[in-house]
């Protein structure tokens, strides 16, 4: 085996080529003849000499050897046998020297060593659908190592490990023999920002927390606040659509007691929506804004929780101005 772990001599050659079976040669043993007394009469005529016997034909290899030679000549059997032979030799040496653990750590399991050497390494890993992830993140989470072989890689175990990543919604893992691994990801898209106990996280549309906010990439996403708000980002998104032209003025949605929403506008005004039919309440707010510019007044909040009634809470300045206006109107009415 050379430095590239290739078998220099193929074992597909018949076993007789490696271990020649010489044909059996006839053994010329000296003839044994018992002495006979000379005849008393005249010697009889000598019979004609018999023709010399030809040597026996060489014996064919026995059935066991011929079957083994035929087996080794089959396609693919030679390389497998060579790999098994060298693997057994290496294992024996490593075990005797106490280096077995180091061998496994450096080269992988014995079955993977054999599989790599007969043509099933993991040479190429193709990853699609990275989204916000990097190839390094995916490879590290997959647990795939260079010492593994494609033949014995557990694709389902790789898929289960990758499916646990917060940014992964679904994943497929395919083994394309002899040496290619394909990972197809379906990522979760950042949908909203969620604030709870001062911590700010990025969440997907299904409420799964993807990551903590570390930079300004996601600051334009819808913003929800409160316990359980991440699970109702879909409801909040529908409220934003119902707000129409007021959508750009909504800064955040606060989930109150896990039941209803209070909208915080960009100027700080709070809009309290009812638990049931909040879209209808938003329609009322849009009408008030068009007709009376209610959100531009000196108010702290607009309460739309009671059907058919709107309650606006003034700021201190607004309350003082309102009191002054009422006082002036009262004096004018008294004078008249």
C-alpha positions as protocol buffer text, in pm:
chain_id: "A"
residue {
  index: 1
  type: UNK
  ca { x: 0 y: 0 z: 0 }
}
residue {
  index: 2
  type: UNK
  ca { x: 155 y: 337 z: -101 }
}
residue {
  index: 3
  type: UNK
  ca { x: 116 y: 679 z: 67 }
}
residue {
  index: 4
  type: UNK
  ca { x: -222 y: 735 z: -98 }
}
residue {
  index: 5
  type: UNK
  ca { x: -356 y: 413 z: 56 }
}
residue {
  index: 6
  type: UNK
  ca { x: -387 y: 239 z: -278 }
}
residue {
  index: 7
  type: UNK
  ca { x: -323 y: -129 z: -315 }
}
residue {
  index: 8
  type: UNK
  ca { x: -15 y: -165 z: -531 }
}
residue {
  index: 9
  type: UNK
  ca { x: -84 y: -524 z: -633 }
}
residue {
  index: 10
  type: UNK
  ca { x: -432 y: -637 z: -718 }
}
residue {
  index: 11
  type: UNK
  ca { x: -561 y: -945 z: -547 }
}
residue {
  index: 12
  type: UNK
  ca { x: -788 y: -1014 z: -840 }
}
residue {
  index: 13
  type: UNK
  ca { x: -509 y: -1236 z: -978 }
}
residue {
  index: 14
  type: UNK
  ca { x: -578 y: -1602 z: -915 }
}
residue {
  index: 15
  type: UNK
  ca { x: -441 y: -1738 z: -596 }
}
residue {
  index: 16
  type: UNK
  ca { x: -217 y: -1966 z: -805 }
}
residue {
  index: 17
  type: UNK
  ca { x: -33 y: -1655 z: -926 }
}
residue {
  index: 18
  type: UNK
  ca { x: 54 y: -1558 z: -568 }
}
residue {
  index: 19
  type: UNK
  ca { x: 111 y: -1906 z: -443 }
}
residue {
  index: 20
  type: UNK
  ca { x: 207 y: -2117 z: -755 }
}
residue {
  index: 21
  type: UNK
  ca { x: 86 y: -2471 z: -741 }
}
residue {
  index: 22
  type: UNK
  ca { x: 357 y: -2683 z: -914 }
}
residue {
  index: 23
  type: UNK
  ca { x: 227 y: -2990 z: -1101 }
}
residue {
  index: 24
  type: UNK
  ca { x: 304 y: -3316 z: -935 }
}
residue {
  index: 25
  type: UNK
  ca { x: 605 y: -3494 z: -1087 }
}
residue {
  index: 26
  type: UNK
  ca { x: 613 y: -3873 z: -1115 }
}
residue {
  index: 27
  type: UNK
  ca { x: 845 y: -4036 z: -871 }
}
residue {
  index: 28
  type: UNK
  ca { x: 1086 y: -4275 z: -1033 }
}
residue {
  index: 29
  type: UNK
  ca { x: 1133 y: -4548 z: -773 }
}
residue {
  index: 30
  type: UNK
  ca { x: 1378 y: -4824 z: -844 }
}
residue {
  index: 31
  type: UNK
  ca { x: 1207 y: -5146 z: -946 }
}
residue {
  index: 32
  type: UNK
  ca { x: 1216 y: -5430 z: -701 }
}
residue {
  index: 33
  type: UNK
  ca { x: 1263 y: -5779 z: -844 }
}
residue {
  index: 34
  type: UNK
  ca { x: 1310 y: -6097 z: -657 }
}
residue {
  index: 35
  type: UNK
  ca { x: 1599 y: -6316 z: -794 }
}
residue {
  index: 36
  type: UNK
  ca { x: 1494 y: -6614 z: -998 }
}
residue {
  index: 37
  type: UNK
  ca { x: 1716 y: -6926 z: -1062 }
}
residue {
  index: 38
  type: UNK
  ca { x: 1860 y: -6964 z: -1410 }
}
residue {
  index: 39
  type: UNK
  ca { x: 1662 y: -7197 z: -1632 }
}
residue {
  index: 40
  type: UNK
  ca { x: 1802 y: -7548 z: -1681 }
}
residue {
  index: 41
  type: UNK
  ca { x: 1715 y: -7564 z: -2046 }
}
residue {
  index: 42
  type: UNK
  ca { x: 1810 y: -7339 z: -2330 }
}
residue {
  index: 43
  type: UNK
  ca { x: 1708 y: -6985 z: -2280 }
}
residue {
  index: 44
  type: UNK
  ca { x: 1371 y: -6890 z: -2408 }
}
residue {
  index: 45
  type: UNK
  ca { x: 1346 y: -6613 z: -2666 }
}
residue {
  index: 46
  type: UNK
  ca { x: 1322 y: -6269 z: -2504 }
}
residue {
  index: 47
  type: UNK
  ca { x: 980 y: -6110 z: -2549 }
}
residue {
  index: 48
  type: UNK
  ca { x: 971 y: -5777 z: -2729 }
}
residue {
  index: 49
  type: UNK
  ca { x: 1027 y: -5480 z: -2499 }
}
residue {
  index: 50
  type: UNK
  ca { x: 714 y: -5299 z: -2393 }
}
residue {
  index: 51
  type: UNK
  ca { x: 691 y: -4932 z: -2495 }
}
residue {
  index: 52
  type: UNK
  ca { x: 805 y: -4690 z: -2226 }
}
residue {
  index: 53
  type: UNK
  ca { x: 516 y: -4555 z: -2020 }
}
residue {
  index: 54
  type: UNK
  ca { x: 451 y: -4177 z: -2058 }
}
residue {
  index: 55
  type: UNK
  ca { x: 469 y: -3971 z: -1738 }
}
residue {
  index: 56
  type: UNK
  ca { x: 132 y: -3909 z: -1571 }
}
residue {
  index: 57
  type: UNK
  ca { x: -37 y: -3574 z: -1639 }
}
residue {
  index: 58
  type: UNK
  ca { x: 1 y: -3299 z: -1382 }
}
residue {
  index: 59
  type: UNK
  ca { x: -274 y: -3295 z: -1122 }
}
residue {
  index: 60
  type: UNK
  ca { x: -515 y: -3000 z: -1127 }
}
residue {
  index: 61
  type: UNK
  ca { x: -546 y: -2794 z: -809 }
}
residue {
  index: 62
  type: UNK
  ca { x: -776 y: -2941 z: -554 }
}
residue {
  index: 63
  type: UNK
  ca { x: -1138 y: -2825 z: -538 }
}
residue {
  index: 64
  type: UNK
  ca { x: -1083 y: -2600 z: -233 }
}
residue {
  index: 65
  type: UNK
  ca { x: -802 y: -2402 z: -392 }
}
residue {
  index: 66
  type: UNK
  ca { x: -977 y: -2368 z: -726 }
}
residue {
  index: 67
  type: UNK
  ca { x: -1292 y: -2231 z: -562 }
}
residue {
  index: 68
  type: UNK
  ca { x: -1089 y: -1980 z: -360 }
}
residue {
  index: 69
  type: UNK
  ca { x: -899 y: -1867 z: -669 }
}
residue {
  index: 70
  type: UNK
  ca { x: -1226 y: -1821 z: -860 }
}
residue {
  index: 71
  type: UNK
  ca { x: -1373 y: -1619 z: -573 }
}
residue {
  index: 72
  type: UNK
  ca { x: -1076 y: -1383 z: -559 }
}
residue {
  index: 73
  type: UNK
  ca { x: -1100 y: -1325 z: -933 }
}
residue {
  index: 74
  type: UNK
  ca { x: -1452 y: -1179 z: -905 }
}
residue {
  index: 75
  type: UNK
  ca { x: -1478 y: -798 z: -961 }
}
residue {
  index: 76
  type: UNK
  ca { x: -1439 y: -601 z: -639 }
}
residue {
  index: 77
  type: UNK
  ca { x: -1344 y: -896 z: -421 }
}
residue {
  index: 78
  type: UNK
  ca { x: -974 y: -833 z: -456 }
}
residue {
  index: 79
  type: UNK
  ca { x: -972 y: -472 z: -323 }
}
residue {
  index: 80
  type: UNK
  ca { x: -1206 y: -564 z: -39 }
}
residue {
  index: 81
  type: UNK
  ca { x: -987 y: -855 z: 59 }
}
residue {
  index: 82
  type: UNK
  ca { x: -677 y: -638 z: 44 }
}
residue {
  index: 83
  type: UNK
  ca { x: -833 y: -370 z: 261 }
}
residue {
  index: 84
  type: UNK
  ca { x: -950 y: -629 z: 512 }
}
residue {
  index: 85
  type: UNK
  ca { x: -606 y: -789 z: 518 }
}
residue {
  index: 86
  type: UNK
  ca { x: -419 y: -466 z: 575 }
}
residue {
  index: 87
  type: UNK
  ca { x: -679 y: -351 z: 826 }
}
residue {
  index: 88
  type: UNK
  ca { x: -639 y: -672 z: 1024 }
}
residue {
  index: 89
  type: UNK
  ca { x: -261 y: -637 z: 1020 }
}
residue {
  index: 90
  type: UNK
  ca { x: -283 y: -275 z: 1133 }
}
residue {
  index: 91
  type: UNK
  ca { x: -531 y: -357 z: 1408 }
}
residue {
  index: 92
  type: UNK
  ca { x: -312 y: -636 z: 1539 }
}
residue {
  index: 93
  type: UNK
  ca { x: -6 y: -415 z: 1546 }
}
residue {
  index: 94
  type: UNK
  ca { x: -190 y: -125 z: 1708 }
}
residue {
  index: 95
  type: UNK
  ca { x: -343 y: -347 z: 1973 }
}
residue {
  index: 96
  type: UNK
  ca { x: -12 y: -505 z: 2060 }
}
residue {
  index: 97
  type: UNK
  ca { x: 159 y: -167 z: 2082 }
}
residue {
  index: 98
  type: UNK
  ca { x: -119 y: -9 z: 2292 }
}
residue {
  index: 99
  type: UNK
  ca { x: -194 y: 250 z: 2021 }
}
residue {
  index: 100
  type: UNK
  ca { x: -548 y: 138 z: 1936 }
}
residue {
  index: 101
  type: UNK
  ca { x: -721 y: 440 z: 2092 }
}
residue {
  index: 102
  type: UNK
  ca { x: -486 y: 680 z: 1920 }
}
residue {
  index: 103
  type: UNK
  ca { x: -539 y: 502 z: 1590 }
}
residue {
  index: 104
  type: UNK
  ca { x: -918 y: 534 z: 1622 }
}
residue {
  index: 105
  type: UNK
  ca { x: -892 y: 901 z: 1720 }
}
residue {
  index: 106
  type: UNK
  ca { x: -675 y: 984 z: 1421 }
}
residue {
  index: 107
  type: UNK
  ca { x: -829 y: 760 z: 1156 }
}
residue {
  index: 108
  type: UNK
  ca { x: -1183 y: 683 z: 1269 }
}
residue {
  index: 109
  type: UNK
  ca { x: -1357 y: 353 z: 1324 }
}
residue {
  index: 110
  type: UNK
  ca { x: -1206 y: 51 z: 1150 }
}
residue {
  index: 111
  type: UNK
  ca { x: -1509 y: 3 z: 928 }
}
residue {
  index: 112
  type: UNK
  ca { x: -1478 y: 365 z: 813 }
}
residue {
  index: 113
  type: UNK
  ca { x: -1108 y: 316 z: 742 }
}
residue {
  index: 114
  type: UNK
  ca { x: -1189 y: 17 z: 523 }
}
residue {
  index: 115
  type: UNK
  ca { x: -1481 y: 195 z: 351 }
}
residue {
  index: 116
  type: UNK
  ca { x: -1271 y: 500 z: 271 }
}
residue {
  index: 117
  type: UNK
  ca { x: -996 y: 288 z: 123 }
}
residue {
  index: 118
  type: UNK
  ca { x: -1230 y: 98 z: -107 }
}
residue {
  index: 119
  type: UNK
  ca { x: -1380 y: 419 z: -250 }
}
residue {
  index: 120
  type: UNK
  ca { x: -1647 y: 555 z: -12 }
}
residue {
  index: 121
  type: UNK
  ca { x: -1495 y: 861 z: 161 }
}
residue {
  index: 122
  type: UNK
  ca { x: -1682 y: 1188 z: 219 }
}
residue {
  index: 123
  type: UNK
  ca { x: -1508 y: 1409 z: -35 }
}
residue {
  index: 124
  type: UNK
  ca { x: -1777 y: 1672 z: -103 }
}
residue {
  index: 125
  type: UNK
  ca { x: -2045 y: 1825 z: 124 }
}
residue {
  index: 126
  type: UNK
  ca { x: -2302 y: 2043 z: -54 }
}
residue {
  index: 127
  type: UNK
  ca { x: -2519 y: 2272 z: 162 }
}
residue {
  index: 128
  type: UNK
  ca { x: -2817 y: 2475 z: 36 }
}
residue {
  index: 129
  type: UNK
  ca { x: -3058 y: 2710 z: 212 }
}
residue {
  index: 130
  type: UNK
  ca { x: -2807 y: 2859 z: 457 }
}
residue {
  index: 131
  type: UNK
  ca { x: -3002 y: 3182 z: 513 }
}
residue {
  index: 132
  type: UNK
  ca { x: -2852 y: 3356 z: 815 }
}
residue {
  index: 133
  type: UNK
  ca { x: -2624 y: 3059 z: 892 }
}
residue {
  index: 134
  type: UNK
  ca { x: -2272 y: 2982 z: 773 }
}
residue {
  index: 135
  type: UNK
  ca { x: -2132 y: 2660 z: 631 }
}
residue {
  index: 136
  type: UNK
  ca { x: -1914 y: 2624 z: 939 }
}
residue {
  index: 137
  type: UNK
  ca { x: -2219 y: 2648 z: 1167 }
}
residue {
  index: 138
  type: UNK
  ca { x: -2399 y: 2375 z: 973 }
}
residue {
  index: 139
  type: UNK
  ca { x: -2101 y: 2141 z: 950 }
}
residue {
  index: 140
  type: UNK
  ca { x: -2027 y: 2178 z: 1321 }
}
residue {
  index: 141
  type: UNK
  ca { x: -2389 y: 2103 z: 1413 }
}
residue {
  index: 142
  type: UNK
  ca { x: -2409 y: 1807 z: 1173 }
}
residue {
  index: 143
  type: UNK
  ca { x: -2129 y: 1619 z: 1348 }
}
residue {
  index: 144
  type: UNK
  ca { x: -1982 y: 1498 z: 1016 }
}
residue {
  index: 145
  type: UNK
  ca { x: -1608 y: 1430 z: 1046 }
}
residue {
  index: 146
  type: UNK
  ca { x: -1340 y: 1373 z: 780 }
}
residue {
  index: 147
  type: UNK
  ca { x: -1263 y: 1035 z: 938 }
}
residue {
  index: 148
  type: UNK
  ca { x: -1612 y: 907 z: 861 }
}
residue {
  index: 149
  type: UNK
  ca { x: -1712 y: 724 z: 545 }
}
residue {
  index: 150
  type: UNK
  ca { x: -2019 y: 783 z: 334 }
}
residue {
  index: 151
  type: UNK
  ca { x: -2098 y: 412 z: 343 }
}
residue {
  index: 152
  type: UNK
  ca { x: -2152 y: 401 z: 721 }
}
residue {
  index: 153
  type: UNK
  ca { x: -2269 y: 759 z: 781 }
}
residue {
  index: 154
  type: UNK
  ca { x: -2605 y: 771 z: 963 }
}
residue {
  index: 155
  type: UNK
  ca { x: -2793 y: 1029 z: 754 }
}
residue {
  index: 156
  type: UNK
  ca { x: -3097 y: 1026 z: 985 }
}
residue {
  index: 157
  type: UNK
  ca { x: -2882 y: 1110 z: 1287 }
}
residue {
  index: 158
  type: UNK
  ca { x: -2730 y: 1401 z: 1094 }
}
residue {
  index: 159
  type: UNK
  ca { x: -3078 y: 1524 z: 1001 }
}
residue {
  index: 160
  type: UNK
  ca { x: -3200 y: 1508 z: 1362 }
}
residue {
  index: 161
  type: UNK
  ca { x: -2902 y: 1708 z: 1485 }
}
residue {
  index: 162
  type: UNK
  ca { x: -2953 y: 1981 z: 1225 }
}
residue {
  index: 163
  type: UNK
  ca { x: -3329 y: 1997 z: 1288 }
}
residue {
  index: 164
  type: UNK
  ca { x: -3255 y: 2114 z: 1644 }
}
residue {
  index: 165
  type: UNK
  ca { x: -3099 y: 2439 z: 1520 }
}
residue {
  index: 166
  type: UNK
  ca { x: -3332 y: 2735 z: 1587 }
}
residue {
  index: 167
  type: UNK
  ca { x: -3273 y: 2874 z: 1238 }
}
residue {
  index: 168
  type: UNK
  ca { x: -3370 y: 2545 z: 1070 }
}
residue {
  index: 169
  type: UNK
  ca { x: -3736 y: 2472 z: 1002 }
}
residue {
  index: 170
  type: UNK
  ca { x: -3680 y: 2152 z: 802 }
}
residue {
  index: 171
  type: UNK
  ca { x: -3381 y: 1963 z: 660 }
}
residue {
  index: 172
  type: UNK
  ca { x: -3304 y: 1679 z: 419 }
}
residue {
  index: 173
  type: UNK
  ca { x: -2979 y: 1479 z: 416 }
}
residue {
  index: 174
  type: UNK
  ca { x: -2892 y: 1272 z: 109 }
}
residue {
  index: 175
  type: UNK
  ca { x: -2599 y: 1037 z: 46 }
}
residue {
  index: 176
  type: UNK
  ca { x: -2489 y: 1034 z: -318 }
}
residue {
  index: 177
  type: UNK
  ca { x: -2246 y: 749 z: -367 }
}
residue {
  index: 178
  type: UNK
  ca { x: -1958 y: 712 z: -385 }
}
residue {
  index: 179
  type: UNK
  ca { x: -1838 y: 1027 z: -204 }
}
residue {
  index: 180
  type: UNK
  ca { x: -2092 y: 1314 z: -189 }
}
residue {
  index: 181
  type: UNK
  ca { x: -2316 y: 1432 z: 97 }
}
residue {
  index: 182
  type: UNK
  ca { x: -2601 y: 1678 z: 28 }
}
residue {
  index: 183
  type: UNK
  ca { x: -2767 y: 1886 z: 303 }
}
residue {
  index: 184
  type: UNK
  ca { x: -3079 y: 2082 z: 198 }
}
residue {
  index: 185
  type: UNK
  ca { x: -3202 y: 2329 z: 460 }
}
residue {
  index: 186
  type: UNK
  ca { x: -3531 y: 2515 z: 490 }
}
residue {
  index: 187
  type: UNK
  ca { x: -3453 y: 2803 z: 723 }
}
residue {
  index: 188
  type: UNK
  ca { x: -3673 y: 2999 z: 957 }
}
residue {
  index: 189
  type: UNK
  ca { x: -3697 y: 3364 z: 855 }
}
residue {
  index: 190
  type: UNK
  ca { x: -3672 y: 3640 z: 1117 }
}
residue {
  index: 191
  type: UNK
  ca { x: -4025 y: 3773 z: 1160 }
}
residue {
  index: 192
  type: UNK
  ca { x: -4036 y: 3995 z: 1468 }
}
residue {
  index: 193
  type: UNK
  ca { x: -3845 y: 4123 z: 1768 }
}
residue {
  index: 194
  type: UNK
  ca { x: -3957 y: 4009 z: 2111 }
}
residue {
  index: 195
  type: UNK
  ca { x: -3872 y: 4182 z: 2436 }
}
residue {
  index: 196
  type: UNK
  ca { x: -3910 y: 4011 z: 2771 }
}
residue {
  index: 197
  type: UNK
  ca { x: -3747 y: 4108 z: 3100 }
}
residue {
  index: 198
  type: UNK
  ca { x: -3517 y: 4346 z: 2919 }
}
residue {
  index: 199
  type: UNK
  ca { x: -3385 y: 4081 z: 2678 }
}
residue {
  index: 200
  type: UNK
  ca { x: -3440 y: 4132 z: 2305 }
}
residue {
  index: 201
  type: UNK
  ca { x: -3465 y: 3831 z: 2073 }
}
residue {
  index: 202
  type: UNK
  ca { x: -3541 y: 3758 z: 1709 }
}
residue {
  index: 203
  type: UNK
  ca { x: -3836 y: 3523 z: 1656 }
}
residue {
  index: 204
  type: UNK
  ca { x: -3976 y: 3341 z: 1353 }
}
residue {
  index: 205
  type: UNK
  ca { x: -4337 y: 3346 z: 1236 }
}
residue {
  index: 206
  type: UNK
  ca { x: -4410 y: 3031 z: 1438 }
}
residue {
  index: 207
  type: UNK
  ca { x: -4280 y: 3194 z: 1757 }
}
residue {
  index: 208
  type: UNK
  ca { x: -3950 y: 3004 z: 1767 }
}
residue {
  index: 209
  type: UNK
  ca { x: -3673 y: 3216 z: 1917 }
}
residue {
  index: 210
  type: UNK
  ca { x: -3397 y: 3230 z: 1655 }
}
residue {
  index: 211
  type: UNK
  ca { x: -3127 y: 3433 z: 1823 }
}
residue {
  index: 212
  type: UNK
  ca { x: -3050 y: 3728 z: 2044 }
}
residue {
  index: 213
  type: UNK
  ca { x: -3030 y: 4070 z: 1883 }
}
residue {
  index: 214
  type: UNK
  ca { x: -2659 y: 4156 z: 1849 }
}
residue {
  index: 215
  type: UNK
  ca { x: -2665 y: 4418 z: 1576 }
}
residue {
  index: 216
  type: UNK
  ca { x: -2899 y: 4648 z: 1383 }
}
residue {
  index: 217
  type: UNK
  ca { x: -2994 y: 4406 z: 1105 }
}
residue {
  index: 218
  type: UNK
  ca { x: -3339 y: 4327 z: 1247 }
}
residue {
  index: 219
  type: UNK
  ca { x: -3442 y: 4659 z: 1400 }
}
residue {
  index: 220
  type: UNK
  ca { x: -3702 y: 4721 z: 1128 }
}
residue {
  index: 221
  type: UNK
  ca { x: -3896 y: 4407 z: 1219 }
}
residue {
  index: 222
  type: UNK
  ca { x: -4229 y: 4429 z: 1406 }
}
residue {
  index: 223
  type: UNK
  ca { x: -4172 y: 4467 z: 1779 }
}
residue {
  index: 224
  type: UNK
  ca { x: -4373 y: 4277 z: 2043 }
}
residue {
  index: 225
  type: UNK
  ca { x: -4341 y: 4292 z: 2421 }
}
residue {
  index: 226
  type: UNK
  ca { x: -4460 y: 4072 z: 2703 }
}
residue {
  index: 227
  type: UNK
  ca { x: -4485 y: 3714 z: 2823 }
}
residue {
  index: 228
  type: UNK
  ca { x: -4618 y: 3489 z: 2547 }
}
residue {
  index: 229
  type: UNK
  ca { x: -4609 y: 3764 z: 2284 }
}
residue {
  index: 230
  type: UNK
  ca { x: -4364 y: 3564 z: 2071 }
}
residue {
  index: 231
  type: UNK
  ca { x: -4629 y: 3295 z: 2022 }
}
residue {
  index: 232
  type: UNK
  ca { x: -4879 y: 3550 z: 1890 }
}
residue {
  index: 233
  type: UNK
  ca { x: -4667 y: 3743 z: 1644 }
}
residue {
  index: 234
  type: UNK
  ca { x: -4903 y: 3622 z: 1370 }
}
residue {
  index: 235
  type: UNK
  ca { x: -5199 y: 3792 z: 1543 }
}
residue {
  index: 236
  type: UNK
  ca { x: -4994 y: 4108 z: 1581 }
}
residue {
  index: 237
  type: UNK
  ca { x: -4902 y: 4105 z: 1213 }
}
residue {
  index: 238
  type: UNK
  ca { x: -5272 y: 4094 z: 1122 }
}
residue {
  index: 239
  type: UNK
  ca { x: -5335 y: 4396 z: 1346 }
}
residue {
  index: 240
  type: UNK
  ca { x: -5064 y: 4587 z: 1164 }
}
residue {
  index: 241
  type: UNK
  ca { x: -5233 y: 4513 z: 833 }
}
residue {
  index: 242
  type: UNK
  ca { x: -5569 y: 4625 z: 976 }
}
residue {
  index: 243
  type: UNK
  ca { x: -5411 y: 4954 z: 1086 }
}
residue {
  index: 244
  type: UNK
  ca { x: -5373 y: 5062 z: 723 }
}
residue {
  index: 245
  type: UNK
  ca { x: -5215 y: 5406 z: 694 }
}
residue {
  index: 246
  type: UNK
  ca { x: -5146 y: 5408 z: 1070 }
}
residue {
  index: 247
  type: UNK
  ca { x: -4912 y: 5109 z: 1046 }
}
residue {
  index: 248
  type: UNK
  ca { x: -4603 y: 5325 z: 1006 }
}
residue {
  index: 249
  type: UNK
  ca { x: -4692 y: 5506 z: 1329 }
}
residue {
  index: 250
  type: UNK
  ca { x: -4705 y: 5188 z: 1540 }
}
residue {
  index: 251
  type: UNK
  ca { x: -4379 y: 5124 z: 1722 }
}
residue {
  index: 252
  type: UNK
  ca { x: -4466 y: 4816 z: 1930 }
}
residue {
  index: 253
  type: UNK
  ca { x: -4740 y: 4585 z: 2044 }
}
residue {
  index: 254
  type: UNK
  ca { x: -4764 y: 4497 z: 2414 }
}
residue {
  index: 255
  type: UNK
  ca { x: -4951 y: 4178 z: 2504 }
}
residue {
  index: 256
  type: UNK
  ca { x: -5145 y: 4244 z: 2825 }
}
residue {
  index: 257
  type: UNK
  ca { x: -5224 y: 3945 z: 3050 }
}
residue {
  index: 258
  type: UNK
  ca { x: -5185 y: 3717 z: 2748 }
}
residue {
  index: 259
  type: UNK
  ca { x: -5528 y: 3830 z: 2619 }
}
residue {
  index: 260
  type: UNK
  ca { x: -5528 y: 4166 z: 2443 }
}
residue {
  index: 261
  type: UNK
  ca { x: -5294 y: 4416 z: 2277 }
}
residue {
  index: 262
  type: UNK
  ca { x: -5197 y: 4771 z: 2358 }
}
residue {
  index: 263
  type: UNK
  ca { x: -5029 y: 4953 z: 2071 }
}
residue {
  index: 264
  type: UNK
  ca { x: -4752 y: 5201 z: 2142 }
}
residue {
  index: 265
  type: UNK
  ca { x: -4735 y: 5471 z: 1876 }
}
residue {
  index: 266
  type: UNK
  ca { x: -4417 y: 5645 z: 1764 }
}
residue {
  index: 267
  type: UNK
  ca { x: -4515 y: 5962 z: 1955 }
}
residue {
  index: 268
  type: UNK
  ca { x: -4569 y: 5765 z: 2277 }
}
residue {
  index: 269
  type: UNK
  ca { x: -4950 y: 5751 z: 2269 }
}
residue {
  index: 270
  type: UNK
  ca { x: -5092 y: 5416 z: 2384 }
}
residue {
  index: 271
  type: UNK
  ca { x: -5392 y: 5266 z: 2204 }
}
residue {
  index: 272
  type: UNK
  ca { x: -5574 y: 5006 z: 2415 }
}
residue {
  index: 273
  type: UNK
  ca { x: -5750 y: 4749 z: 2199 }
}
residue {
  index: 274
  type: UNK
  ca { x: -6028 y: 4511 z: 2312 }
}
residue {
  index: 275
  type: UNK
  ca { x: -5972 y: 4138 z: 2347 }
}
residue {
  index: 276
  type: UNK
  ca { x: -6242 y: 4060 z: 2092 }
}
residue {
  index: 277
  type: UNK
  ca { x: -6263 y: 4221 z: 1747 }
}
residue {
  index: 278
  type: UNK
  ca { x: -5952 y: 4441 z: 1776 }
}
residue {
  index: 279
  type: UNK
  ca { x: -5958 y: 4498 z: 1399 }
}
residue {
  index: 280
  type: UNK
  ca { x: -6294 y: 4680 z: 1432 }
}
residue {
  index: 281
  type: UNK
  ca { x: -6147 y: 4903 z: 1704 }
}
residue {
  index: 282
  type: UNK
  ca { x: -5858 y: 4990 z: 1472 }
}
residue {
  index: 283
  type: UNK
  ca { x: -6110 y: 5087 z: 1205 }
}
residue {
  index: 284
  type: UNK
  ca { x: -6262 y: 5332 z: 1455 }
}
residue {
  index: 285
  type: UNK
  ca { x: -5918 y: 5472 z: 1533 }
}
residue {
  index: 286
  type: UNK
  ca { x: -5843 y: 5529 z: 1165 }
}
residue {
  index: 287
  type: UNK
  ca { x: -6169 y: 5721 z: 1130 }
}
residue {
  index: 288
  type: UNK
  ca { x: -6093 y: 5939 z: 1435 }
}
residue {
  index: 289
  type: UNK
  ca { x: -5749 y: 6016 z: 1299 }
}
residue {
  index: 290
  type: UNK
  ca { x: -5885 y: 6121 z: 960 }
}
residue {
  index: 291
  type: UNK
  ca { x: -6160 y: 6338 z: 1106 }
}
residue {
  index: 292
  type: UNK
  ca { x: -6013 y: 6475 z: 1431 }
}
residue {
  index: 293
  type: UNK
  ca { x: -5637 y: 6399 z: 1418 }
}
residue {
  index: 294
  type: UNK
  ca { x: -5681 y: 6235 z: 1756 }
}
residue {
  index: 295
  type: UNK
  ca { x: -5331 y: 6090 z: 1768 }
}
residue {
  index: 296
  type: UNK
  ca { x: -5182 y: 6437 z: 1724 }
}
residue {
  index: 297
  type: UNK
  ca { x: -5352 y: 6578 z: 2032 }
}
residue {
  index: 298
  type: UNK
  ca { x: -5194 y: 6622 z: 2376 }
}
residue {
  index: 299
  type: UNK
  ca { x: -5306 y: 6281 z: 2494 }
}
residue {
  index: 300
  type: UNK
  ca { x: -5143 y: 5989 z: 2672 }
}
residue {
  index: 301
  type: UNK
  ca { x: -5374 y: 5713 z: 2560 }
}
residue {
  index: 302
  type: UNK
  ca { x: -5683 y: 5619 z: 2363 }
}
residue {
  index: 303
  type: UNK
  ca { x: -5900 y: 5347 z: 2518 }
}
residue {
  index: 304
  type: UNK
  ca { x: -6108 y: 5156 z: 2265 }
}
residue {
  index: 305
  type: UNK
  ca { x: -6193 y: 4857 z: 2484 }
}
residue {
  index: 306
  type: UNK
  ca { x: -6558 y: 4952 z: 2540 }
}
residue {
  index: 307
  type: UNK
  ca { x: -6774 y: 4901 z: 2230 }
}
residue {
  index: 308
  type: UNK
  ca { x: -6907 y: 5230 z: 2090 }
}
residue {
  index: 309
  type: UNK
  ca { x: -6704 y: 5447 z: 2329 }
}
residue {
  index: 310
  type: UNK
  ca { x: -6367 y: 5622 z: 2304 }
}
residue {
  index: 311
  type: UNK
  ca { x: -6185 y: 5742 z: 2615 }
}
residue {
  index: 312
  type: UNK
  ca { x: -5883 y: 5968 z: 2572 }
}
residue {
  index: 313
  type: UNK
  ca { x: -5649 y: 6044 z: 2860 }
}
residue {
  index: 314
  type: UNK
  ca { x: -5483 y: 6383 z: 2835 }
}
residue {
  index: 315
  type: UNK
  ca { x: -5127 y: 6471 z: 2923 }
}
residue {
  index: 316
  type: UNK
  ca { x: -5070 y: 6715 z: 3209 }
}
residue {
  index: 317
  type: UNK
  ca { x: -5015 y: 6993 z: 2959 }
}
residue {
  index: 318
  type: UNK
  ca { x: -5320 y: 6888 z: 2767 }
}
residue {
  index: 319
  type: UNK
  ca { x: -5529 y: 6870 z: 3081 }
}
residue {
  index: 320
  type: UNK
  ca { x: -5409 y: 7216 z: 3188 }
}
residue {
  index: 321
  type: UNK
  ca { x: -5483 y: 7358 z: 2845 }
}
residue {
  index: 322
  type: UNK
  ca { x: -5825 y: 7197 z: 2847 }
}
residue {
  index: 323
  type: UNK
  ca { x: -5899 y: 7340 z: 3194 }
}
residue {
  index: 324
  type: UNK
  ca { x: -5790 y: 7685 z: 3082 }
}
residue {
  index: 325
  type: UNK
  ca { x: -6006 y: 7664 z: 2773 }
}
residue {
  index: 326
  type: UNK
  ca { x: -6305 y: 7555 z: 2976 }
}
residue {
  index: 327
  type: UNK
  ca { x: -6246 y: 7840 z: 3221 }
}
residue {
  index: 328
  type: UNK
  ca { x: -6233 y: 8096 z: 2942 }
}
residue {
  index: 329
  type: UNK
  ca { x: -6544 y: 7955 z: 2785 }
}
residue {
  index: 330
  type: UNK
  ca { x: -6715 y: 7968 z: 3125 }
}
residue {
  index: 331
  type: UNK
  ca { x: -6628 y: 8334 z: 3178 }
}
residue {
  index: 332
  type: UNK
  ca { x: -6750 y: 8422 z: 2833 }
}
residue {
  index: 333
  type: UNK
  ca { x: -7077 y: 8247 z: 2896 }
}
residue {
  index: 334
  type: UNK
  ca { x: -7117 y: 8419 z: 3232 }
}
residue {
  index: 335
  type: UNK
  ca { x: -7052 y: 8761 z: 3081 }
}
residue {
  index: 336
  type: UNK
  ca { x: -7312 y: 8708 z: 2819 }
}
